[in-house]
Amino acid sequence: MSNPKRCLLAAVALSFVCANQRTVLAATVCKTDEGKVINPNNGNTTAELTATVTCTYDAGHSIRQRYVEGRVVAEEWFSREGRRTIRREFNYDKNGNQHWHGKAEEWFPSGKLKSVEQYKNGREHGPTENYAEEGTITRRAYFDEGKKIHTTKRVVCMAYSASIMSLERSPASHASNTGTWWPRSSIS
């Protein structure tokens, strides 16, 4: 989810902006699970808040955020149809700056998993996987506090009536690509 074209939460304004669509939507209503209406733009209503808040937007999208002592520590984004599209967790540094921390997941509009990434204090850390909509892994990477250690891309490069060859390619070892024959029945 480090792609700059992805949607970013503007926490101060509590609106969301999709850089690739240049769309800004304002929240029409935000409520805690207990039904209390709050205004996340007003620090007085969120200061020291420990609750789950759901904000619904004009276009029907919603964001559910978990607050602990006035800070957002997790959020989930939902489509108009109610399908989860993004889930991520946060922590804060000693200056109060918010960072992605823990697991971040994204889903295709169909509801199928698109990516799973791990973060530590705002940097990718640990395993990352990206998926094609049909569920096959298209990319695996491993990061150590923001530094890419290894990447493997899986590309289906040959198809025959009885089998498909899957090529695992690692940029670190371009000369040593390995291929595996998979029976067609095991891929579908």
Buried (B, 14 or more C-beta within 10 A) or exposed (E): BBEEEEBEBEBEEBBBBEEEEEEEBEBEEBBBEEEEEBBBBEEEBBEEBEBBBBBBBEEEBBBBBBBEEEBBBBBBBBBEEEBBBBBBBBBBEEEEEBBBBBBBBBBBEEEEBBBBBBBBBBBBBBEBBBBBEEEEEBBBBBBEEEEEEBBBBBEBEEEEEEBBBBBBBBEEEEEEEEEEEEEEEEEE
